Amino acid sequence: MRLGLPHHLIGRSDRPSRLAVGRDLLMHLLEAHPEVDAVSFANDELAAGALFECARRGVRVPEDLAIMGFSD
């Protein structure tokens, strides 16, 4: 079992936090690494954007992909 995150799986954006940014980050992550089963975001707005992208793709949360966001 491999523990920890390889550096190349850590994404970032210079754009302000918005739902669309979370959606885009998750979209690119899943295209590059479809085996990912958990992801965390720096805030809840980004995580919500990722949740909407999961709904669009038919990805079940948390069964197929766990999503976590920091903040309130």
Order of alpha helices (4+ residues) and beta strands (2+ residues): alpha-beta-alpha-beta
